[in-house]
Amino acid sequence: MAGEFDELMQLAADLEAGPDSLSGYVRKAVQVTSNKVKKSAQETVRERKGLGHVANAITYDTKESASG
């Protein structure tokens, strides 16, 4: 479990070191990807017998820091 987030942490460090103009593109990429994951999860749940009613409860939140 110790190294599970190493690549993610390296990505975060690389993005932080990048130019300020990058933040808008990163935000959009995260939002689009999050929305696709949400819709995929909702679709999967809708297909399950007896669970379709909970599909709309699947959502996501993103959090931006003061620096964007």
Secondary structure as GFF3:
##gff-version 3
##sequence-region A 1 68
A	DSSP	alpha_helix	6	17	.	.	.	ID=ss1
A	DSSP	alpha_helix	22	47	.	.	.	ID=ss2
A	DSSP	three_ten_helix	52	57	.	.	.	ID=ss3
###
